[in-house]
Amino acid sequence: MTDRKDIDLAGLRVRLEERRADILAHSEHSENHRKPVELDQQAVGRLSRMDALQNQQMHLEQERRRAAELSRIEKTLARMENDAYGHCHNCGEAIEAKRLEFDPTTPLCVECANHVSHG
């Protein structure tokens, strides 16, 4: 792949690494909220248990989203290391610099992304 002079690769890498650290910190912080809910009827009433279960499910979903974003970040950093960053996975064309600035993890150019979302 050709070297992209129109993008700030180092700046984007720093953003991705900072976001990765932020995700890992949030994941660690919410670990207790994702643990199984105790069903001890003496300690907690039925409505409180339902609230606790709902809270647990919200935290599990947040963790799933964090894991998906972390995966996208890791794949993007690998593409940067392999000198394959900034080019569309589908067509191989350069992804617009503004698109990468908005979302550094995007693997598709606008045209290919439109085909995927409308296909």
Backbone as CSV, one residue per row, in Angstrom:
resi,resn,N_x,N_y,N_z,CA_x,CA_y,CA_z,C_x,C_y,C_z
1,MET,0.843,-1.178,0.000,0.000,0.000,0.000,0.890,1.245,0.000
2,THR,0.334,2.294,-0.495,1.104,3.528,-0.554,1.003,4.274,0.764
3,ASP,2.009,5.072,1.032,2.059,5.859,2.257,1.069,7.016,2.144
4,ARG,0.259,7.223,3.164,-0.741,8.300,3.148,-0.145,9.543,3.775
5,LYS,0.158,10.533,2.975,0.704,11.801,3.462,-0.393,12.759,3.903
6,ASP,-1.648,12.468,3.499,-2.752,13.380,3.787,-3.406,13.133,5.147
7,ILE,-2.932,12.139,5.890,-3.502,11.867,7.218,-2.408,11.946,8.284
8,ASP,-2.830,12.334,9.483,-1.918,12.413,10.624,-1.934,11.058,11.333
9,LEU,-1.163,10.130,10.802,-1.156,8.765,11.319,-0.775,8.720,12.793
10,ALA,0.243,9.468,13.179,0.687,9.469,14.581,-0.413,10.009,15.495
11,GLY,-1.091,11.067,15.060,-2.169,11.645,15.860,-3.341,10.690,16.009
12,LEU,-3.685,10.017,14.920,-4.779,9.049,14.979,-4.422,7.870,15.866
13,ARG,-3.167,7.445,15.802,-2.709,6.337,16.648,-2.816,6.714,18.126
14,VAL,-2.417,7.945,18.465,-2.518,8.412,19.858,-3.984,8.415,20.301
15,ARG,-4.869,8.918,19.443,-6.305,8.919,19.777,-6.805,7.512,20.040
16,LEU,-6.421,6.573,19.183,-6.869,5.189,19.346,-6.314,4.562,20.622
17,GLU,-5.059,4.813,20.925,-4.459,4.251,22.138,-5.085,4.847,23.388
18,GLU,-5.407,6.157,23.348,-6.071,6.788,24.491,-7.478,6.219,24.678
19,ARG,-8.180,6.013,23.562,-9.534,5.456,23.644,-9.491,4.023,24.170
20,ARG,-8.499,3.253,23.733,-8.337,1.876,24.218,-8.125,1.878,25.728
21,ALA,-7.270,2.756,26.225,-7.021,2.842,27.671,-8.289,3.239,28.421
22,ASP,-9.066,4.152,27.840,-10.316,4.594,28.455,-11.319,3.441,28.531
23,ILE,-11.426,2.672,27.449,-12.347,1.529,27.419,-11.945,0.505,28.470
24,LEU,-10.664,0.195,28.553,-10.200,-0.788,29.531,-10.460,-0.322,30.952
25,ALA,-10.296,0.976,31.208,-10.558,1.512,32.545,-12.045,1.401,32.876
26,HIS,-12.924,1.739,31.936,-14.371,1.623,32.167,-14.772,0.168,32.385
27,SER,-14.170,-0.718,31.627,-14.490,-2.138,31.761,-14.120,-2.644,33.147
28,GLU,-12.953,-2.276,33.605,-12.505,-2.695,34.936,-13.407,-2.110,36.019
29,HIS,-13.793,-0.835,35.844,-14.622,-0.145,36.827,-16.011,-0.778,36.950
30,SER,-16.567,-1.271,35.846,-17.934,-1.791,35.883,-18.003,-3.296,36.120
31,GLU,-16.859,-3.919,36.387,-16.823,-5.377,36.537,-17.794,-5.877,37.609
32,ASN,-17.856,-5.216,38.750,-18.742,-5.659,39.832,-20.211,-5.604,39.431
33,HIS,-20.577,-4.652,38.571,-21.967,-4.497,38.156,-22.419,-5.604,37.206
34,ARG,-21.470,-6.326,36.619,-21.809,-7.390,35.668,-21.872,-8.767,36.320
35,LYS,-21.554,-8.853,37.587,-21.569,-10.141,38.283,-22.998,-10.635,38.440
36,PRO,-23.201,-11.948,38.578,-24.550,-12.480,38.764,-25.240,-11.848,39.970
37,VAL,-26.540,-11.640,39.830,-27.333,-11.031,40.899,-27.752,-12.119,41.876
38,GLU,-27.523,-11.853,43.145,-27.938,-12.790,44.197,-29.463,-12.791,44.294
39,LEU,-30.051,-13.951,44.424,-31.504,-14.051,44.519,-31.952,-14.383,45.937
40,ASP,-31.299,-13.823,46.917,-31.638,-14.020,48.324,-32.858,-13.161,48.658
41,GLN,-34.026,-13.796,48.820,-35.254,-13.045,49.067,-35.258,-12.354,50.426
42,GLN,-34.443,-12.824,51.347,-34.389,-12.187,52.658,-33.656,-10.846,52.579
43,ALA,-32.645,-10.776,51.712,-31.816,-9.579,51.646,-32.414,-8.503,50.736
44,VAL,-33.097,-8.918,49.662,-33.573,-7.959,48.674,-34.998,-8.307,48.272
45,GLY,-35.852,-7.292,48.157,-37.227,-7.515,47.724,-37.289,-7.826,46.240
46,ARG,-38.473,-8.261,45.799,-38.656,-8.672,44.402,-38.359,-7.526,43.434
47,LEU,-38.858,-6.321,43.698,-38.619,-5.183,42.814,-37.146,-4.779,42.807
48,SER,-36.513,-4.863,43.951,-35.092,-4.534,44.019,-34.270,-5.526,43.209
49,ARG,-34.671,-6.809,43.258,-33.973,-7.831,42.449,-34.157,-7.551,40.970
50,MET,-35.385,-7.171,40.597,-35.645,-6.854,39.189,-34.796,-5.656,38.743
51,ASP,-34.690,-4.657,39.601,-33.840,-3.513,39.292,-32.384,-3.939,39.157
52,ALA,-31.952,-4.812,40.055,-30.567,-5.280,40.020,-30.294,-6.079,38.746
53,LEU,-31.256,-6.919,38.339,-31.099,-7.702,37.109,-31.063,-6.789,35.885
54,GLN,-31.936,-5.791,35.871,-31.947,-4.845,34.752,-30.630,-4.072,34.700
55,ASN,-30.163,-3.645,35.848,-28.889,-2.932,35.934,-27.742,-3.815,35.432
56,GLN,-27.761,-5.088,35.840,-26.728,-6.028,35.399,-26.759,-6.161,33.877
57,GLN,-27.947,-6.301,33.288,-28.074,-6.460,31.846,-27.576,-5.215,31.098
58,MET,-27.861,-4.049,31.643,-27.361,-2.808,31.022,-25.835,-2.786,31.028
59,HIS,-25.244,-3.188,32.132,-23.782,-3.211,32.227,-23.179,-4.274,31.305
60,LEU,-23.857,-5.409,31.169,-23.373,-6.447,30.254,-23.403,-5.952,28.802
61,GLU,-24.469,-5.246,28.436,-24.563,-4.696,27.085,-23.497,-3.628,26.852
62,GLN,-23.272,-2.784,27.848,-22.212,-1.783,27.721,-20.860,-2.457,27.536
63,GLU,-20.638,-3.540,28.231,-19.376,-4.267,28.108,-19.253,-4.902,26.722
64,ARG,-20.355,-5.423,26.191,-20.336,-5.987,24.844,-19.954,-4.914,23.826
65,ARG,-20.516,-3.725,23.980,-20.190,-2.618,23.073,-18.738,-2.181,23.224
66,ARG,-18.269,-2.146,24.465,-16.850,-1.791,24.683,-15.938,-2.818,24.026
67,ALA,-16.286,-4.101,24.146,-15.470,-5.157,23.542,-15.454,-5.033,22.021
68,ALA,-16.594,-4.700,21.423,-16.658,-4.530,19.966,-15.803,-3.341,19.532
69,GLU,-15.889,-2.241,20.270,-15.072,-1.065,19.931,-13.592,-1.366,20.126
70,LEU,-13.274,-2.078,21.190,-11.879,-2.449,21.447,-11.337,-3.318,20.313
71,SER,-12.155,-4.223,19.821,-11.758,-5.069,18.701,-11.473,-4.222,17.455
72,ARG,-12.359,-3.247,17.175,-12.136,-2.362,16.021,-10.838,-1.578,16.188
73,ILE,-10.567,-1.115,17.399,-9.341,-0.352,17.661,-8.117,-1.229,17.448
74,GLU,-8.152,-2.449,17.992,-7.007,-3.359,17.854,-6.736,-3.677,16.380
75,LYS,-7.804,-3.930,15.605,-7.644,-4.213,14.177,-7.070,-3.003,13.449
76,THR,-7.517,-1.816,13.821,-7.016,-0.593,13.186,-5.549,-0.388,13.501
77,LEU,-5.162,-0.569,14.764,-3.747,-0.418,15.132,-2.880,-1.432,14.393
78,ALA,-3.414,-2.645,14.197,-2.670,-3.662,13.438,-2.504,-3.233,11.983
79,ARG,-3.566,-2.653,11.393,-3.452,-2.161,10.016,-2.413,-1.055,9.929
80,MET,-2.357,-0.213,10.962,-1.350,0.861,10.981,0.053,0.274,11.013
81,GLU,0.240,-0.755,11.836,1.545,-1.403,11.946,1.950,-2.094,10.646
82,ASN,0.959,-2.638,9.937,1.232,-3.377,8.702,1.214,-2.489,7.467
83,ASP,1.161,-1.173,7.675,1.178,-0.215,6.574,-0.006,-0.408,5.630
84,ALA,-1.131,-0.865,6.170,-2.325,-1.085,5.359,-3.449,-0.127,5.753
85,TYR,-3.139,0.858,6.577,-4.170,1.753,7.102,-4.555,2.814,6.070
86,GLY,-5.841,3.139,6.074,-6.319,4.244,5.251,-6.825,3.832,3.888
87,HIS,-6.869,2.534,3.627,-7.362,2.034,2.351,-8.559,1.116,2.602
88,CYS,-9.540,1.202,1.731,-10.787,0.448,1.853,-10.529,-1.051,1.765
89,HIS,-11.168,-1.783,2.673,-11.055,-3.253,2.663,-11.679,-3.858,1.414
90,ASN,-12.726,-3.224,0.883,-13.421,-3.766,-0.288,-12.703,-3.466,-1.591
91,CYS,-12.500,-2.177,-1.870,-12.013,-1.789,-3.194,-10.536,-1.411,-3.213
92,GLY,-9.936,-1.195,-2.043,-8.515,-0.851,-1.973,-8.208,0.616,-2.198
93,GLU,-9.232,1.411,-2.503,-9.018,2.847,-2.716,-8.761,3.542,-1.379
94,ALA,-8.128,4.710,-1.465,-7.858,5.499,-0.254,-9.183,5.977,0.360
95,ILE,-9.274,5.860,1.679,-10.431,6.383,2.410,-10.165,7.864,2.645
96,GLU,-11.182,8.693,2.454,-11.012,10.135,2.621,-10.465,10.465,4.005
97,ALA,-9.533,11.427,4.041,-8.895,11.831,5.299,-9.927,12.319,6.314
98,LYS,-10.948,13.060,5.867,-11.975,13.562,6.793,-12.752,12.406,7.417
99,ARG,-12.995,11.358,6.641,-13.699,10.182,7.161,-12.864,9.499,8.239
100,LEU,-11.563,9.372,7.991,-10.669,8.755,8.980,-10.528,9.626,10.221
101,GLU,-10.538,10.945,10.027,-10.454,11.852,11.171,-11.696,11.708,12.047
102,PHE,-12.856,11.559,11.402,-14.115,11.403,12.142,-14.147,10.070,12.880
103,ASP,-13.793,8.988,12.179,-13.773,7.650,12.778,-12.527,6.915,12.300
104,PRO,-11.458,6.969,13.076,-10.197,6.341,12.657,-10.301,4.834,12.445
105,THR,-11.353,4.188,12.966,-11.463,2.727,12.844,-12.235,2.291,11.601
106,THR,-12.719,3.226,10.811,-13.529,2.833,9.660,-12.695,2.071,8.634
107,PRO,-13.169,0.895,8.210,-12.393,0.101,7.254,-12.840,0.273,5.798
108,LEU,-13.919,1.060,5.580,-14.486,1.178,4.243,-14.560,2.624,3.784
109,CYS,-14.410,2.824,2.476,-14.631,4.149,1.895,-16.140,4.413,1.902
110,VAL,-16.543,5.640,1.634,-17.960,6.006,1.673,-18.766,5.170,0.690
111,GLU,-18.262,5.016,-0.513,-19.011,4.280,-1.536,-19.249,2.827,-1.117
112,CYS,-18.219,2.149,-0.652,-18.373,0.753,-0.231,-19.251,0.641,1.014
113,ALA,-19.131,1.591,1.937,-19.978,1.588,3.141,-21.447,1.759,2.757
114,ASN,-21.718,2.593,1.756,-23.103,2.769,1.291,-23.624,1.487,0.668
115,HIS,-22.802,0.771,-0.062,-23.229,-0.480,-0.669,-23.538,-1.524,0.403
116,VAL,-22.732,-1.555,1.446,-22.942,-2.512,2.542,-24.237,-2.206,3.278
117,SER,-24.493,-0.915,3.562,-25.679,-0.548,4.336,-26.955,-0.630,3.518
118,HIS,-26.868,-0.532,2.209,-28.058,-0.607,1.355,-28.193,-1.940,0.626
119,GLY,-27.217,-2.830,0.867,-27.224,-4.093,0.132,-27.909,-5.147,0.850
